Amino acid sequence: MSLQTVSWPSTYGERARPRVGFFTDTSVCIGCKACEVACKEWNQIPMSIQGFTGHSYDNTVALGADTWRHVAFVEQRVAADAREEPDLVAVASRDGAIDAGLQTYQEGDGIRWLMASDVCKHCTHAACLEVCPTGALFRTEYGTVVVQEDVCNGCGYCVPACPFGVLDQRREDGRVWKCTLCYDRLKDDQEPACAQACPTNSIQFGELGELRTRAEHRLAELQQAGQERAQLYLADEEDGIGGAGAFFLLLDDPEVYGLPPDPVDTRRDLGEIWRAAGLAALGLAAVLAGAALGGRGD
């Protein structure tokens, strides 16, 4: 399994460390927001409470310059028992999953809670990093993507470049801020604050290759227990961003969690676009030259 990026590990040579990241198992997330609090406390991030959305117990709404971790709450109506669910196999499957000790902490009384702690994906092909004109965004020796706030000039080019809408500018100074995967803690051989604070081990930190293997085993376990829609998200190096340093095990489609179903590196087609534009320009030049020569002949 290839975990290499454009600039890692080649630019670091012997100083390169194993690529690390997050595996978020949403099936055991209880929505406690301990990760949000730990992230804010350690990184000294300003308050970002926006009030409840009216749809669920969510008061941070989305990732942003002052919200580096966001716990999404999704409520779904499900059949509570055989009186409401005509498919007895589906009812038995849910009961079997619970009896097997694989209840997701999110189902009961006819309501299914889908909870997931979202974060910057630390993409393998990180468009934000490539469009930054000052080098404020860089790839660390751990393969993660970090913003240097003292170098950021607030141009905002990286904001639309991110296919997940993660990057955001603070109103006070216009600079961009996001998850650093606790770069300062990594250099001291400590795990990120959010992963350390998670009480159910929903947020797991470690070497990326090891995490992906662990995730595949967990996915098989859940599917065998009846979670047919369970899937890994951003764990495939063949996807539009080359896989991510922060990937997820979801119990439903990505759109349900507010995540793009098929994210793509926004620079991917630039080469073809410029090539097409160049050919069009050459064609136009040929037409104009032909018209000019033809007019001169008359």
ChimeraX attribute file (.defattr): number of C-alpha atoms within 10 A of each C-alpha:
attribute: neighborCount
match mode: 1-to-1
recipient: residues
	/A:1	7
	/A:2	8
	/A:3	18
	/A:4	15
	/A:5	17
	/A:6	13
	/A:7	15
	/A:8	21
	/A:9	21
	/A:10	13
	/A:11	13
	/A:12	14
	/A:13	10
	/A:14	9
	/A:15	11
	/A:16	15
	/A:17	15
	/A:18	16
	/A:19	20
	/A:20	23
	/A:21	25
	/A:22	26
	/A:23	29
	/A:24	27
	/A:25	24
	/A:26	24
	/A:27	26
	/A:28	20
	/A:29	24
	/A:30	22
	/A:31	20
	/A:32	14
	/A:33	20
	/A:34	19
	/A:35	25
	/A:36	22
	/A:37	16
	/A:38	19
	/A:39	23
	/A:40	20
	/A:41	13
	/A:42	13
	/A:43	14
	/A:44	10
	/A:45	16
	/A:46	11
	/A:47	10
	/A:48	15
	/A:49	12
	/A:50	11
	/A:51	11
	/A:52	12
	/A:53	11
	/A:54	8
	/A:55	9
	/A:56	12
	/A:57	16
	/A:58	20
	/A:59	17
	/A:60	21
	/A:61	18
	/A:62	19
	/A:63	23
	/A:64	23
	/A:65	20
	/A:66	22
	/A:67	25
	/A:68	25
	/A:69	25
	/A:70	21
	/A:71	25
	/A:72	22
	/A:73	19
	/A:74	17
	/A:75	16
	/A:76	12
	/A:77	12
	/A:78	15
	/A:79	18
	/A:80	16
	/A:81	17
	/A:82	13
	/A:83	9
	/A:84	12
	/A:85	13
	/A:86	11
	/A:87	12
	/A:88	13
	/A:89	11
	/A:90	15
	/A:91	17
	/A:92	14
	/A:93	16
	/A:94	20
	/A:95	15
	/A:96	15
	/A:97	18
	/A:98	16
	/A:99	11
	/A:100	10
	/A:101	9
	/A:102	17
	/A:103	19
	/A:104	21
	/A:105	17
	/A:106	17
	/A:107	18
	/A:108	14
	/A:109	10
	/A:110	13
	/A:111	14
	/A:112	18
	/A:113	22
	/A:114	25
	/A:115	25
	/A:116	27
	/A:117	23
	/A:118	25
	/A:119	25
	/A:120	26
	/A:121	24
	/A:122	25
	/A:123	24
	/A:124	25
	/A:125	23
	/A:126	28
	/A:127	22
	/A:128	26
	/A:129	22
	/A:130	16
	/A:131	16
	/A:132	20
	/A:133	13
	/A:134	14
	/A:135	15
	/A:136	17
	/A:137	22
	/A:138	19
	/A:139	22
	/A:140	19
	/A:141	23
	/A:142	21
	/A:143	26
	/A:144	27
	/A:145	24
	/A:146	20
	/A:147	22
	/A:148	15
	/A:149	14
	/A:150	8
	/A:151	12
	/A:152	19
	/A:153	16
	/A:154	16
	/A:155	14
	/A:156	18
	/A:157	17
	/A:158	23
	/A:159	19
	/A:160	15
	/A:161	21
	/A:162	23
	/A:163	20
	/A:164	17
	/A:165	16
	/A:166	24
	/A:167	24
	/A:168	22
	/A:169	19
	/A:170	13
	/A:171	9
	/A:172	6
	/A:173	9
	/A:174	15
	/A:175	20
	/A:176	26
	/A:177	22
	/A:178	23
	/A:179	25
	/A:180	21
	/A:181	29
	/A:182	18
	/A:183	19
	/A:184	13
	/A:185	14
	/A:186	14
	/A:187	11
	/A:188	8
	/A:189	9
	/A:190	12
	/A:191	19
	/A:192	25
	/A:193	21
	/A:194	25
	/A:195	23
	/A:196	16
	/A:197	18
	/A:198	19
	/A:199	15
	/A:200	14
	/A:201	16
	/A:202	21
	/A:203	25
	/A:204	21
	/A:205	21
	/A:206	17
	/A:207	16
	/A:208	22
	/A:209	18
	/A:210	12
	/A:211	21
	/A:212	21
	/A:213	11
	/A:214	13
	/A:215	22
	/A:216	14
	/A:217	10
	/A:218	17
	/A:219	21
	/A:220	14
	/A:221	13
	/A:222	20
	/A:223	15
	/A:224	12
	/A:225	20
	/A:226	19
	/A:227	21
	/A:228	14
	/A:229	11
	/A:230	19
	/A:231	21
	/A:232	22
	/A:233	21
	/A:234	23
	/A:235	24
	/A:236	15
	/A:237	16
	/A:238	9
	/A:239	15
	/A:240	19
	/A:241	23
	/A:242	21
	/A:243	21
	/A:244	27
	/A:245	26
	/A:246	27
	/A:247	27
	/A:248	26
	/A:249	23
	/A:250	22
	/A:251	24
	/A:252	15
	/A:253	16
	/A:254	17
	/A:255	10
	/A:256	15
	/A:257	18
	/A:258	13
	/A:259	15
	/A:260	14
	/A:261	13
	/A:262	13
	/A:263	14
	/A:264	19
	/A:265	19
	/A:266	17
	/A:267	15
	/A:268	13
	/A:269	11
	/A:270	10
	/A:271	10
	/A:272	10
	/A:273	11
	/A:274	11
	/A:275	12
	/A:276	12
	/A:277	12
	/A:278	12
	/A:279	12
	/A:280	12
	/A:281	12
	/A:282	12
	/A:283	12
	/A:284	12
	/A:285	12
	/A:286	12
	/A:287	12
	/A:288	12
	/A:289	12
	/A:290	12
	/A:291	12
	/A:292	11
	/A:293	11
	/A:294	10
	/A:295	9
	/A:296	8
	/A:297	7
	/A:298	5
